Amino acid sequence: MKHCSIFKKIPHHLFVASIGWLNRIITAAIQIISIPVIIRALGNNNYAVFAIITGMMMWYNLGDFGLGPSIQNEISRLRVVGENVKEFLRSIALFIVLIGILEVFVFSCGAFFLQDLLLRKIPSQAPYYLLAVVGNLYILMVLFSVAFKIFFAEQRGYWAYIYQTIGIVGALIVVLFLIFLDVPYKLLWISLGWIAPQTLAALAAFLHVVPLSKWAAVADFKRFCKILSFAWRYNVNTIGAAFVLGIDYIIMSQIVSANDIIIYNVFNKIYLFISFGYSTILTALWPVMAEAAVMDDPAAISKVNKMLLRNIFIGMGYILLATLVILTMKKFVIGFFAGAQLMVSSLIIILFGIYYSIRVWVDTYNMAILSRNKITFIAATVPIQAAISIVFLYYFGTKFGIEGIVFGFLLCFLVTAAWILPCYYYSLLPNRRKT
C-alpha cells in the first residue's frame, strides 16, 4: 500500500516522462547500432544520401498540417469542460485521411525535381524515385503521428511511447534482415526498411486512439474547419521552423563533401538523442500547461512557470555535461560510428553543445507559448528567423564548412528566438509573475 501511495504522489507528467526515458534508452541503443551498421552496408557516398533523405525531417513534419498541436489543445479544452472526446475524434477522422491523400499527391509531383537538386553532386546508387517513395512514407508517418498528441492530451502518453518503440525496433530488425540477405539496391531497400515500420506503427496508433466506427456518418466539416483555423497557424510555424532548422542538409548537399555530411549527421544524431531526454519532459508538460491556461488559475500558472525555469537550468546543465563527456571520447565516438579515419575537430563538438543548450531554452518557451494557442506572434517572427538562418548557414557554411553550419544555427537563435520568446511569453502574464 505504501508503494502505491508513493506512485500516486509522482506528478503525472513525470510518470509519462519516465516511460519516455525508457523509450529513449531503447531508441539510443538502436541509433548506436544502426549508424555504423548502415554506414558499413552502404559506404560513405550512399550513406551521405541516406543522411540527406532522412535528415529532411523538418520538411516532412509539414505532413502534420498543424493538426497535432491543434487537436491536442482542443482535447485539453474538452476535458476541462467535460465534453465527449471520442465523438470529437470521430467527427474529424475522415478529413485527416483525406489530407493524407492530398499530401501524397502534392509531394509526388515535386519529389523528382527535389531529388535531383539535393543529390546531383553526390555519386551514389540512388534510384530516381527514392525521395518520392521514402518521403511519402515519412509524410504519412508524421500525419498519423497526430495519434501521439491525442494520447498525451488524454493523459495516456505512455501509449505514444509504446508505438514509437515498436516502430524503431521494427525498423532495426528489418534493416538488419535486409543487410543479412545482401539485397541489391541496398540504398533503396535500407531506406524503406528504416521508415516503413515506423509509418506502420504510427498508423496503428492512429487506428487505436481514433474510434473506427461511423467516420463518414458523423464527419463534421464545420468542426474540422474550427480545428484548421488553429492548425494552419501551427503549420505556418512549422514551415518557418523547416526553413530555420531544416535548411542544413539542403545547404550541405551543395557545399560540403560526403564525409563532412557523415560527421555532421553522426554528431547531430548524438545530440538529438541527448536532447530527447529533455524533450520527453516538455512533451508531457504540454497538456499540463494547456489545462492550466484554460482554468486561468494564477496558482497553477505560477506553478508551471517555476517548472519551466527549473527544467531549463537542469536541461542546459545536462547538455553541457554531455558535451564534456563527448569531448573526452571524441576519437572513440567517430571511430565507432563512422568506421573511418575522419578528421573531427573539438570545435564542432563544442559548437554543438552550446547550440543544443540554447535550444533547451528556446524550445521550452516555444512549448509554453504554443500550449496557450498563442501562435500568431511566433508565426509572424519565424519568417525573419528563417531568412537569417538561410543567410547565416550559407555564409558561414561556405567559409568554414560544417563548423560554420553549426555556428550559423547558434548565432541565428541568439539574435532571435533566445530573447524574443521569453519576452513574449511573460508579456502574456503581466499580473501573474509575482503570484
PETA-V624116 format. One record per residue. N is the residue number from 1. OMEGA is omega in radians with two decimals (999 if undefined). Layout:
n->[N;N]
omega->[OMEGA;OMEGA]
This chain:
n->[1;2;3;4;5;6;7;8;9;10;11;12;13;14;15;16;17;18;19;20;21;22;23;24;25;26;27;28;29;30;31;32;33;34;35;36;37;38;39;40;41;42;43;44;45;46;47;48;49;50;51;52;53;54;55;56;57;58;59;60;61;62;63;64;65;66;67;68;69;70;71;72;73;74;75;76;77;78;79;80;81;82;83;84;85;86;87;88;89;90;91;92;93;94;95;96;97;98;99;100;101;102;103;104;105;106;107;108;109;110;111;112;113;114;115;116;117;118;119;120;121;122;123;124;125;126;127;128;129;130;131;132;133;134;135;136;137;138;139;140;141;142;143;144;145;146;147;148;149;150;151;152;153;154;155;156;157;158;159;160;161;162;163;164;165;166;167;168;169;170;171;172;173;174;175;176;177;178;179;180;181;182;183;184;185;186;187;188;189;190;191;192;193;194;195;196;197;198;199;200;201;202;203;204;205;206;207;208;209;210;211;212;213;214;215;216;217;218;219;220;221;222;223;224;225;226;227;228;229;230;231;232;233;234;235;236;237;238;239;240;241;242;243;244;245;246;247;248;249;250;251;252;253;254;255;256;257;258;259;260;261;262;263;264;265;266;267;268;269;270;271;272;273;274;275;276;277;278;279;280;281;282;283;284;285;286;287;288;289;290;291;292;293;294;295;296;297;298;299;300;301;302;303;304;305;306;307;308;309;310;311;312;313;314;315;316;317;318;319;320;321;322;323;324;325;326;327;328;329;330;331;332;333;334;335;336;337;338;339;340;341;342;343;344;345;346;347;348;349;350;351;352;353;354;355;356;357;358;359;360;361;362;363;364;365;366;367;368;369;370;371;372;373;374;375;376;377;378;379;380;381;382;383;384;385;386;387;388;389;390;391;392;393;394;395;396;397;398;399;400;401;402;403;404;405;406;407;408;409;410;411;412;413;414;415;416;417;418;419;420;421;422;423;424;425;426;427;428;429;430;431;432;433;434;435]
omega->[3.13;3.14;3.13;-3.13;3.10;-3.13;-3.14;-3.14;3.13;3.09;-3.03;-3.09;3.09;3.07;3.11;3.13;3.13;3.05;3.07;3.09;3.09;3.08;-3.11;3.09;3.10;3.12;3.14;-3.14;-3.14;3.09;3.14;-3.14;-2.97;-3.06;3.14;3.14;-3.11;3.10;-3.12;-3.14;-3.04;-2.98;-3.00;-3.08;3.13;3.09;3.08;3.06;3.10;3.14;3.13;-3.11;-3.13;3.13;3.12;-3.00;3.14;3.11;3.07;-3.14;3.06;3.10;3.06;3.12;-3.11;-3.05;-3.06;-3.13;3.14;3.10;3.14;3.14;3.11;3.10;3.08;3.11;-3.14;3.12;-3.13;-3.09;3.04;3.12;-3.03;-3.12;-3.10;3.11;3.08;-3.12;3.09;-3.03;-3.10;-3.02;-3.09;-3.09;3.06;3.12;3.13;3.08;3.11;3.12;3.13;-3.12;3.12;3.14;-3.10;-3.12;-3.12;-3.12;-3.09;-2.99;-3.07;3.08;-3.14;3.14;3.12;3.13;-3.03;-2.92;-3.00;-3.11;-3.13;3.09;-3.08;3.12;-3.07;3.03;-3.02;-3.09;-3.05;-3.10;-3.14;-3.09;-3.08;-3.14;3.12;3.08;3.08;-3.12;3.12;3.08;-3.13;-3.13;-3.13;3.09;2.97;3.09;-3.13;3.09;3.12;3.10;-3.14;3.14;3.12;-3.12;3.08;-3.06;3.13;3.10;3.10;-3.13;3.10;-3.14;3.09;3.13;3.10;-3.12;-3.08;3.08;3.10;3.12;3.14;-3.12;-3.12;-3.14;3.12;3.13;3.12;3.10;3.11;3.13;-3.12;-3.09;3.00;-3.13;-3.03;-3.09;3.13;-3.02;3.10;3.08;3.10;3.13;-3.14;-3.01;-3.04;3.12;3.13;3.07;3.12;3.11;3.10;3.09;3.11;3.11;3.13;3.13;3.10;-2.96;3.14;3.14;-3.02;-3.00;2.94;3.11;-3.09;-3.05;-3.06;-3.14;-3.06;-3.08;3.13;3.13;3.11;3.10;3.08;3.09;3.13;-3.14;3.00;-3.02;-3.09;3.12;3.02;-3.11;3.03;3.10;3.13;3.08;3.10;3.12;3.11;3.10;3.13;-2.98;-3.03;-3.10;-3.01;-3.09;3.09;3.14;-3.12;-3.14;-3.11;-2.94;-3.11;-3.09;3.09;3.14;3.11;3.08;3.11;3.14;3.13;-3.11;-3.11;-3.08;3.07;3.10;3.09;-3.12;3.04;3.09;3.13;-3.12;3.08;3.12;3.11;-3.11;3.08;3.11;3.14;-3.14;3.14;-3.11;-3.10;-3.11;3.09;3.13;3.14;3.14;3.09;3.12;3.13;3.13;3.14;-3.12;-3.11;-3.13;3.14;3.14;3.08;-3.13;-3.11;3.07;3.07;3.06;-3.12;-3.09;3.14;-3.12;3.12;-3.08;3.07;-3.12;3.14;3.10;3.12;3.14;-3.11;3.08;3.11;3.12;3.10;3.12;-3.13;3.14;-3.13;-3.08;-3.00;-3.09;3.13;-3.08;-3.09;3.10;-3.12;-3.04;-3.02;3.12;-3.13;3.14;3.12;-3.13;-3.13;3.13;3.05;-3.11;-3.11;3.13;3.12;3.13;3.08;-3.13;3.12;-3.12;-3.11;3.01;3.08;3.12;3.07;3.14;-3.06;-3.08;3.13;-3.14;3.05;3.09;-3.11;3.14;-3.12;-3.14;3.11;-3.10;3.13;-2.99;-3.09;-3.14;3.12;3.14;-3.14;-3.08;-3.09;3.10;3.10;3.12;3.14;3.13;3.11;-3.13;-3.13;-3.13;-3.10;-3.09;-3.13;-3.10;-3.09;3.09;3.10;-3.10;-2.93;3.10;-3.06;3.03;3.10;3.09;-3.12;3.11;3.09;3.05;-3.07;-3.10;3.12;-3.13;-3.13;-3.07;-3.13;-2.92;-3.05;3.11;-3.12;-3.06;3.10;3.14;-3.13;-3.12;-3.10;3.05;3.07;-3.04;-3.03;-3.09;-3.01;-3.08;-3.12;-3.12;999]
